[in-house]
């Protein structure tokens, strides 16, 4: 049962699976939810292209968007960041740098 934004619970809608033209993919939501395990899901996705990204995107869409934005920013400024990292390592302290932010 999902919670609407105002906090009230909706009653579950129960249907007789035998009366449906197409059997449901998820016959027992409560049982599937109780048995779900992220480790098992990860194991099933291992080796698939972008499996980790798919899990991240599903678990936290906003976090995924922030991750992609950060990766895009880092990729676009890779040379500047590398020079700044080298300067910080050499100086033994934080270094400031200027990066370019791409227009959307």
Backbone bond lengths (Angstrom), bond angles and torsions (degrees), N, CA, C in turn:
res aa  C-N    CA-C-N  psi(-1)  N-CA   C-N-CA  omega(-1)  CA-C   N-CA-C  phi
1 X - - - 1.458 - - 1.523 108.91 -
2 X 1.300 117.68 122.71 1.458 120.96 178.96 1.513 111.48 -84.02
3 X 1.304 115.54 156.14 1.456 120.84 176.40 1.519 109.21 -100.91
4 X 1.316 117.96 121.54 1.459 118.54 174.06 1.524 109.52 -70.83
5 X 1.313 116.26 167.52 1.458 120.45 -174.47 1.529 113.53 -60.74
6 X 1.315 118.51 -24.24 1.467 119.95 -178.67 1.529 112.33 -89.53
7 X 1.347 117.82 3.75 1.451 121.48 171.85 1.522 116.22 88.27
8 X 1.323 119.54 -3.76 1.462 121.07 178.08 1.516 109.90 -82.75
9 X 1.304 116.90 147.27 1.466 120.82 178.10 1.525 109.50 -93.81
10 X 1.320 114.17 137.49 1.452 119.71 174.32 1.526 108.66 -90.01
11 X 1.291 116.57 149.15 1.457 120.66 176.59 1.528 108.64 -73.13
12 X 1.323 116.18 143.81 1.460 120.47 176.98 1.522 109.79 -67.84
13 X 1.311 115.44 145.72 1.466 121.12 175.06 1.517 106.50 -99.72
14 X 1.307 116.91 118.16 1.464 121.51 -178.60 1.515 109.20 -103.23
15 X 1.337 114.80 133.15 1.455 120.71 178.56 1.516 108.58 -126.97
16 X 1.308 115.73 150.17 1.453 121.53 176.70 1.527 107.56 -84.71
17 X 1.337 117.13 109.65 1.461 121.52 -176.26 1.521 112.21 -57.91
18 X 1.316 117.46 -31.86 1.468 120.84 -179.07 1.522 111.72 -66.39
19 X 1.329 117.54 -24.85 1.463 120.17 -177.43 1.531 112.75 -88.20
20 X 1.320 117.62 -5.06 1.460 120.92 -178.68 1.525 111.13 -83.63
21 X 1.326 116.96 144.36 1.457 121.39 179.25 1.529 110.84 -66.09
22 X 1.320 116.37 -37.11 1.462 121.96 178.36 1.518 107.92 -120.09
23 X 1.321 117.38 127.93 1.470 118.15 -179.55 1.527 110.54 -65.82
24 X 1.314 117.23 146.33 1.467 120.43 -178.45 1.529 111.51 -69.22
25 X 1.326 116.35 148.07 1.462 121.10 175.58 1.527 110.89 -71.95
26 X 1.314 116.40 -30.20 1.452 121.93 -178.40 1.526 107.60 -123.28
27 X 1.304 115.45 92.26 1.463 120.45 -173.95 1.530 112.69 -73.50
28 X 1.321 117.43 -34.03 1.469 120.59 -177.37 1.527 109.51 -132.59
29 X 1.315 116.16 90.16 1.465 122.16 -176.64 1.524 111.63 -57.82
30 X 1.330 117.37 -47.19 1.467 120.51 -177.41 1.523 111.67 -59.77
31 X 1.341 116.51 -42.21 1.471 120.12 179.53 1.530 110.01 -67.65
32 X 1.316 117.50 -42.57 1.469 120.76 179.79 1.523 110.28 -62.79
33 X 1.313 116.21 -41.48 1.460 120.20 179.81 1.533 110.89 -66.17
34 X 1.324 116.69 -41.33 1.461 120.64 -179.48 1.532 111.27 -66.49
35 X 1.325 117.04 -32.01 1.463 121.05 -177.72 1.524 112.81 -89.38
36 X 1.342 118.26 -10.25 1.456 120.43 -174.92 1.517 111.38 -65.13
37 X 1.321 115.22 140.31 1.461 121.69 179.21 1.533 107.75 -143.15
38 X 1.334 116.88 125.86 1.467 120.01 -179.84 1.513 111.40 -60.96
39 X 1.328 118.12 -36.51 1.470 120.74 179.67 1.525 110.45 -61.60
40 X 1.320 117.36 -42.16 1.461 120.88 178.07 1.524 110.44 -65.58
41 X 1.325 116.50 -41.65 1.463 120.35 178.52 1.523 110.17 -61.86
42 X 1.329 117.28 -43.56 1.471 121.07 178.54 1.529 110.50 -61.00
43 X 1.333 115.90 -43.90 1.464 120.05 -179.23 1.525 111.08 -61.21
44 X 1.311 117.26 -38.66 1.465 120.77 179.39 1.522 111.79 -69.02
45 X 1.330 116.93 -27.46 1.461 121.24 -178.16 1.527 113.41 -92.15
46 X 1.336 117.16 -10.03 1.459 120.86 -177.56 1.527 109.76 -57.39
47 X 1.316 115.38 130.40 1.453 120.69 179.06 1.517 114.10 92.58
48 X 1.311 117.30 -14.40 1.462 119.70 177.46 1.519 108.96 -79.84
49 X 1.334 117.33 145.29 1.460 118.48 178.21 1.525 110.94 -61.25
50 X 1.315 116.56 132.07 1.462 123.53 176.63 1.528 113.46 61.57
51 X 1.328 118.03 27.98 1.468 120.65 -178.48 1.526 111.44 -61.02
52 X 1.338 117.03 -44.35 1.464 119.80 179.22 1.513 111.69 -63.26
53 X 1.325 115.97 -41.63 1.464 120.35 177.30 1.513 111.96 -62.22
54 X 1.331 116.04 -39.63 1.465 119.93 179.01 1.525 110.76 -63.08
55 X 1.325 116.89 -41.86 1.467 120.27 177.96 1.523 110.93 -65.02
56 X 1.350 116.39 -44.52 1.465 119.94 179.65 1.526 111.02 -61.78
57 X 1.324 114.96 -43.67 1.463 119.49 -178.26 1.524 110.82 -63.93
58 X 1.324 116.85 -39.77 1.466 120.77 -179.90 1.527 111.13 -69.94
59 X 1.326 116.56 -41.47 1.463 120.53 -176.22 1.524 112.12 -72.40
60 X 1.332 117.41 -35.67 1.456 120.39 -176.98 1.528 109.96 -151.75
61 X 1.325 118.10 86.30 1.470 120.20 -179.15 1.527 113.04 -55.67
62 X 1.318 117.48 -41.24 1.469 120.04 179.78 1.525 110.57 -67.91
63 X 1.320 116.97 -42.05 1.460 121.17 176.69 1.525 111.15 -61.22
64 X 1.333 116.82 -39.19 1.458 121.48 177.91 1.526 110.45 -63.36
65 X 1.336 117.05 -44.29 1.474 120.21 179.16 1.535 110.29 -61.44
66 X 1.333 116.52 -40.80 1.466 120.06 178.61 1.533 110.56 -66.00
67 X 1.316 117.11 -40.09 1.457 121.74 177.86 1.527 110.78 -60.70
68 X 1.328 116.54 -47.86 1.463 121.08 179.80 1.529 110.48 -63.28
69 X 1.331 117.57 -42.34 1.464 121.00 178.85 1.529 110.47 -61.70
70 X 1.324 117.11 -42.98 1.461 120.83 178.63 1.522 112.12 -64.60
71 X 1.332 116.46 -42.18 1.463 120.59 178.77 1.523 110.74 -64.93
72 X 1.324 116.48 -39.30 1.466 120.91 178.54 1.527 110.15 -64.30
73 X 1.323 116.46 -43.92 1.466 121.62 179.09 1.532 110.75 -63.23
74 X 1.331 116.50 -43.31 1.466 120.49 179.71 1.528 111.05 -65.96
75 X 1.326 116.81 -41.52 1.468 120.56 -179.83 1.528 110.69 -64.45
76 X 1.324 116.91 -41.85 1.462 121.21 -178.68 1.530 111.90 -68.07
77 X 1.324 117.05 -21.40 1.472 121.45 -176.71 1.526 112.17 -120.20
78 X 1.311 116.22 26.67 1.466 120.73 -173.74 1.522 112.73 -56.52
79 X 1.332 117.98 -45.07 1.467 120.36 -178.50 1.525 111.48 -63.64
80 X 1.326 116.54 -46.40 1.465 121.12 -179.73 1.522 110.81 -62.01
81 X 1.330 116.70 -42.29 1.461 120.51 -179.88 1.531 111.37 -66.85
82 X 1.328 117.06 -38.99 1.459 120.44 178.89 1.543 110.44 -63.61
83 X 1.334 117.61 -45.50 1.466 121.43 178.25 1.532 110.08 -60.85
84 X 1.330 117.02 -42.43 1.474 121.20 -179.45 1.519 111.20 -66.89
85 X 1.346 117.62 -40.20 1.467 121.03 177.39 1.524 110.43 -62.52
86 X 1.340 116.06 -43.58 1.462 119.99 179.37 1.531 110.76 -62.93
87 X 1.341 116.05 -42.02 1.469 120.48 179.19 1.523 110.85 -64.69
88 X 1.317 117.35 -39.22 1.468 121.26 179.06 1.522 110.17 -65.79
89 X 1.325 116.57 -41.71 1.465 120.12 179.35 1.533 110.44 -64.19
90 X 1.314 115.87 -42.24 1.463 120.59 -178.98 1.532 111.45 -67.61
91 X 1.344 116.18 -41.59 1.470 120.62 -178.64 1.522 112.21 -80.34
92 X 1.326 116.48 -19.30 1.468 119.68 -177.70 1.511 112.99 72.84
93 X 1.327 116.05 19.69 1.464 119.68 177.91 1.523 110.04 -153.98
94 X 1.307 114.11 167.02 1.462 121.43 -179.06 1.527 111.38 -57.47
95 X 1.307 115.99 143.20 1.464 122.44 177.53 1.519 108.84 -123.85
96 X 1.289 117.34 142.91 1.463 121.65 176.70 1.519 108.33 -94.52
97 X 1.326 115.36 147.60 1.462 120.00 176.55 1.531 108.39 -146.85
98 X 1.305 115.01 165.57 1.463 121.21 178.68 1.522 108.07 -112.72
99 X 1.318 116.60 128.41 1.463 121.06 179.34 1.529 109.73 -115.36
100 X 1.319 115.98 161.84 1.459 121.81 176.89 1.525 108.94 -97.77
101 X 1.297 115.90 133.94 1.474 121.67 175.63 1.525 106.76 -105.02
102 X 1.326 115.02 122.27 1.448 121.00 -177.44 1.523 111.63 -71.27
103 X 1.314 116.32 140.11 1.471 120.74 174.68 1.531 107.25 -75.34
104 X 1.297 117.02 144.95 1.473 120.21 179.26 1.478 110.85 -84.79
